[in-house]
Every structure is written in structure tokens, then in C-alpha cells.
Amino acid sequence: MENDLTVWLSKSFGLFYLIAMSIGIVAYAYWPSNKKQFDDAAQSILGNEDRPWR
């Protein structure tokens, strides 16, 4: 019975840990103050230095 309780506790902790991490990541990604940082990162691959060589 001790093993079953340990397995159940570890699975429950892991589930809630992953749910909390997922909510945290989604909140960080959609936080309004991070919009400029993500927009700059999206546009950085299209910078002026990435033009074809002439």
C-alpha cells in the first residue's frame, strides 16, 4: 500500500506541476508588455543585412 500511495502522490504532483507550468508559459506569451519583445524577435530575421549579395 505504501508504494501505491507514493506512485499516486508523484503522479498527482507531476500533473499539477505541468498544468501550472503550462499556465505560466501561456500567461507569459500573452502578457501585453511582452508584445514588443516578441514582435521585434519576429522581425529580426527579416533585417536589412539579410538581403541578397550583389
Beta strands, then each sheet from edge to edge (+ up, - down):
end
